[in-house]
Amino acid sequence: MSRNAPFDPSKIRSRPRRLRQLAWLWLLPFSVFGQTSGTNPPAFTGRARVVIVHDAEATAAFVPRADTVLAMVNRALTNLTAKSSPSHAWRSLVSPQDTVGIKVVSAPGANSGTRPAVVAAVVEGLLKAKVPAKKIIVWDKHRADLRRAGFVELAGNYGIRVEGSADAGYDEKTFYENEFLGHLVWGDLEFGREGKGRGGLGRKSFVSKLVTQKLTKIISIAPLLNHNSASVSGHLHSLAMGSVDNSIRFDTDPVRLARAMPEIYALPALGDRVVLNITDALTCQYQGEQRSLLHYSAVLNELRFSTDPVALDVLSLLELERQRQAAQMAPDQMNWQIYRNATEVEIGVSDPANIRVERAQ
């Protein structure tokens, strides 16, 4: 695909499952957005496999128990990969030659975002699988959020790296473009450039150099946390919006987000590098988004593993609905269109009937 031309889905060099119908997304009706709790999500063909591991002792007063979480990660991973040991399981996904980026959600903090204990368990597995510490990078959009959530300290404990994708700068040759204009802000690649005025407007969202120039494999670890536009701060939103600049034009508009998120995720520089998705469901926070509101949280003591990010996000949406109902709260609007679109471009499965859930033994 020409990096200097408008986004052309037909020219994406991607895995076959991502090739079809990307250009079709902008024609989709957005009537699915606005469906409320209790409305069936859209049904599509395809199959997905999710492995869920549960341990009642995984947390105490919302605080994860590190040893228990490590055992849960090992148990789920060997079940998912059908390997005899955690090391063999990790080596089926990554190699010592890879630079592995562990994508987290850090802005909500250590209690409601991705929990450092889950990341630590993954790091320990990668190290035992002989991935060098210097080739393991915990990342999110902003290093300041990573520091506040405890990931800089975690990185120091293991000798690994921690980086912000925005802080790394953006790659001029790798971008997503559509007709939606965004007001450029400080930090966006084109902010303040000639012809853009003071900030200006832009149609392009450039991918971080961290992703395009450093990472070869990505492991996504997302919390079970609501999001006002994407419905869940899940794997699709975390990777897509965490990897590009000029993203405010999407994140503040659920309709635009429903189109852009799957298209951005489907860029070869992003989705094709993901080898594993883990939903941190130790706690489910069903209200608050970026804020840590533990009084709107339910302890599940679960971790959910899959190679399908859409299936995991869909299960998270359904869980958020259940927890809001249990708390006798008003039903929330679910932006099912995002996940319907993701299925149409064959990123993953959005029909719960086609998601096979297995309990790790």
C-alpha positions, 0 to 999 in steps of 0.5 A: 500500500502506498503510504503517501496515498489515501487509505486503500483497503484493497491494497493492504498486505495482511493476513487473508482474514483481514483482506475482505470488505474493509472499504465496506465499513463506511457504508454500514448503517450505525443503527446498532449503536444505541442498543441497550442492555438486553438487546441481542448483539449482531450475529456473524459466522466464524468460530472463536476459542476463549480459555477462562481461568478462575481462582477464588483466592486471586485477589484480597480486597481488590489486590491481586495475589502475585503467586496465584495470578502467576499460576493462573496465567500458566494454567490458562496458557498451557490450556490454550496452546495445548503445550506441556509446560508454560515455557513451551507454551510461550515459545509457541507464540514468541521467540528469543529473536522477537521484541515483544510489546506488552500493551496495557491500559494504564490511564485508569491506574493499577486498581482499575486498569491493567493490573501490574501483577498480571503483567508481571506473570507474563513477563516471568513467563517470557523470561523463562522462555528465554526472551531477553529482558531488553526485548520485552517492552511494557507500553501504552500511549503515555509514559506518565500514565505507565509510571503512575500505574506502577509499570516503571517500577515493575520494569525496573524489578525485571530489567525490562523496558517501559515506553509510551507510544506517543513519546516515541514519536510517529512514523511518517510512512505508516498512517491511517487516513479517512475523510474525518477531520481532526483538530491537531493537538500538541504531540500529533505529528502534523501539529504546527506544520506549514499549512496547518496553522496553529495546530490545524486540521488533519485527516491522517493518524500516524502509527507510533515508531515504537510499533513500526520500528521496534516491536515484532510481536504484541501481547495485549492485556486489557482490563474488564472496564467500561468505556463511554464510546467503545463500551469496553476499554478492551483489546480493539480500543487499546491497540488501535487508539493507543498506537496512533496520533490524531485519535481524538477525532474518533474517541469523542464520537461513537459513530466515527469510532465504530468505523475507525477502530477496526480499520486501524486495528487491521493495519498490518503494522498493528493487528498482524503482530498480535499473538495473544490477548488476555482480559484482566477480569480479576475485577469488573468495573462497570462504571467510571471509564478512566477513573478508578471507582471500586464501588462500581466494581465486582470481583470475578477473579478471572483471566481470559485468554484468546487469540481473538480480540473481538471475542474477548471484547464481546464477552466483556460487553456482556459481562458489563451488562450483567454486572450493571443489571446485578447492581440495579443500574440503568442499562448502558448503551453498547456500541455493538457496531464496532465489534460488528465491523471488526467481524466484517473485516475478519478480525474476530468473532462478534456472535456469542453463539460462535465463541467457545468458552473453556474453563482451564483445568 
